[in-house]
Amino acid sequence: MGEVLGYVRLQDKYAFPEGTGVLSVNGLAVAKAARGRGIGSILMTAVTDEATRRGARKITLHVHGTNTVARRLYERHGYTVEGTHPREFLIEGQYVDSLVLAKFLT
Ligand SMILES: CC(C)(COP(=O)(O)OP(=O)(O)OC[C@H]1O[C@@H](n2cnc3c(N)ncnc32)[C@H](O)[C@@H]1OP(=O)(O)O)[C@@H](O)C(=O)NCCC(=O)NCCS
């Protein structure tokens, strides 16, 4: 039987017509023991392929400013920072920015 090593969730960002074609990555994770082997990259390639298949024009996501591994992964896949929510989260006593990243497909 297979083992789940990771998952990614891709959803429509908006429920109204003006936002058609904008998708959102709402969750990406790889099992700790399986990290650093390119599985995250495979999942992000699958995101682009699936978004293209759906005719999407833009993919967006949020990432903690301190999550350097995830940020590098997204940058490698063509995502750029569109904006920042400063001091959005409080993690172990430290405020952390939430970054809005996006990639255009068309
Ligand atoms: C972020 C996350 C999904 C990345 O998953 P991953 O499978 O480790 O990602 P990859 O293996 O594709 O890339 C990670 C690193 O491994 C390297 N790598 C990939 N394949 C490799 C290989 N065959 N040999 C050596 N290194 C490799 C990549 O170059 C990358 O290095 P870098 O960070 O120094 O640039 C994972 O760390 C995770 O689940 N983190 C916790 C949850 C999380 O932060 N999710 C994102 C929320 S926005």
The ligand as a MOL file (V3000), in Angstrom:
LIG
                    3D

  0  0  0     0  0            999 V3000
M  V30 BEGIN CTAB
M  V30 COUNTS 48 50 0 0 0
M  V30 BEGIN ATOM
M  V30 1 C 8.0070 23.7740 2.2220 0
M  V30 2 C 7.9730 22.2490 1.9450 0
M  V30 3 C 6.5930 21.8800 1.3770 0
M  V30 4 C 9.0550 21.9340 0.8890 0
M  V30 5 O 8.9370 20.5590 0.5510 0
M  V30 6 P 10.1980 19.7070 0.0190 0
M  V30 7 O 9.6830 18.4460 -0.5390 0
M  V30 8 O 11.2460 19.6260 1.0680 0
M  V30 9 O 10.6980 20.6810 -1.1660 0
M  V30 10 P 11.8540 20.3660 -2.2140 0
M  V30 11 O 12.5660 19.0860 -1.8510 0
M  V30 12 O 11.2710 20.4650 -3.5810 0
M  V30 13 O 12.8110 21.5980 -2.0100 0
M  V30 14 C 13.3980 21.8420 -0.7370 0
M  V30 15 C 14.9070 21.9010 -0.8400 0
M  V30 16 O 15.4210 20.6310 -1.1890 0
M  V30 17 C 16.2960 20.7730 -2.3330 0
M  V30 18 N 16.2210 19.5460 -3.1150 0
M  V30 19 C 15.2180 19.1530 -3.9180 0
M  V30 20 N 15.5120 17.9620 -4.4810 0
M  V30 21 C 16.7300 17.6140 -3.9830 0
M  V30 22 C 17.5630 16.4900 -4.1700 0
M  V30 23 N 17.2270 15.4810 -4.9730 0
M  V30 24 N 18.7290 16.4490 -3.4880 0
M  V30 25 C 19.0890 17.4590 -2.6700 0
M  V30 26 N 18.3200 18.5480 -2.4460 0
M  V30 27 C 17.1730 18.6200 -3.1150 0
M  V30 28 C 15.7620 21.9620 -3.0440 0
M  V30 29 O 16.7190 22.5720 -3.8930 0
M  V30 30 C 15.4090 22.8430 -1.8930 0
M  V30 31 O 16.5880 23.4500 -1.3730 0
M  V30 32 P 16.6010 24.9560 -0.8640 0
M  V30 33 O 15.4760 25.1230 0.1120 0
M  V30 34 O 17.9510 25.1020 -0.2410 0
M  V30 35 O 16.4000 25.8270 -2.0610 0
M  V30 36 C 8.2970 21.4290 3.2250 0
M  V30 37 O 9.4800 21.9280 3.7990 0
M  V30 38 C 7.1860 21.4670 4.2710 0
M  V30 39 O 6.2400 20.6760 4.2310 0
M  V30 40 N 7.3020 22.4020 5.2280 0
M  V30 41 C 6.3230 22.5400 6.3100 0
M  V30 42 C 5.0100 23.0780 5.7850 0
M  V30 43 C 5.1850 24.3730 5.0510 0
M  V30 44 O 5.9920 25.2300 5.4350 0
M  V30 45 N 4.4030 24.5370 3.9620 0
M  V30 46 C 4.3960 25.7540 3.1860 0
M  V30 47 C 3.3830 26.6890 3.7820 0
M  V30 48 S 3.2140 28.1730 2.8360 0
M  V30 END ATOM
M  V30 BEGIN BOND
M  V30 1 1 1 2
M  V30 2 1 2 3
M  V30 3 1 2 4
M  V30 4 1 2 36
M  V30 5 1 4 5
M  V30 6 1 5 6
M  V30 7 2 6 7
M  V30 8 1 6 8
M  V30 9 1 6 9
M  V30 10 1 9 10
M  V30 11 2 10 11
M  V30 12 1 10 12
M  V30 13 1 10 13
M  V30 14 1 13 14
M  V30 15 1 14 15
M  V30 16 1 15 16
M  V30 17 1 15 30
M  V30 18 1 16 17
M  V30 19 1 17 18
M  V30 20 1 17 28
M  V30 21 1 18 19
M  V30 22 1 18 27
M  V30 23 2 19 20
M  V30 24 1 20 21
M  V30 25 1 21 22
M  V30 26 2 21 27
M  V30 27 1 22 23
M  V30 28 2 22 24
M  V30 29 1 24 25
M  V30 30 2 25 26
M  V30 31 1 26 27
M  V30 32 1 28 29
M  V30 33 1 28 30
M  V30 34 1 30 31
M  V30 35 1 31 32
M  V30 36 2 32 33
M  V30 37 1 32 34
M  V30 38 1 32 35
M  V30 39 1 36 37
M  V30 40 1 36 38
M  V30 41 2 38 39
M  V30 42 1 38 40
M  V30 43 1 40 41
M  V30 44 1 41 42
M  V30 45 1 42 43
M  V30 46 2 43 44
M  V30 47 1 43 45
M  V30 48 1 45 46
M  V30 49 1 46 47
M  V30 50 1 47 48
M  V30 END BOND
M  V30 END CTAB
M  END
